[in-house]
Amino acid sequence: MRLRTIRPGVVVGEVAMYSGAPRTADVVAETPSVVLRLGADALARLETSEPALAADVHRWLATTLSERLSDTVRAFDALLN
């Protein structure tokens, strides 16, 4: 079941990376795509070798997560009203 269509540059799987829990959805590309993967192990190495860059990545992911949570709360509130 399609839940949504995402645009280029969107991050997926960040909750699972931080929580270690299994991902809750799959992503299927409809067109040829370039996919970049940043796993928890690579992020841990980055924290050691480039701590300022790793902090930037964590801030970016935290911003992404907070925006998604806000969007979800607004959508949920709209369904209740």
Secondary structure, DSSP 4 states (H G I P E B T S, - for coil): -------TT---SHHHHHH-PPPS-----SS--------HHHHHHHHHH-HHHHHHHHHHHHHHHHHHHHHHHHHHHHHH-
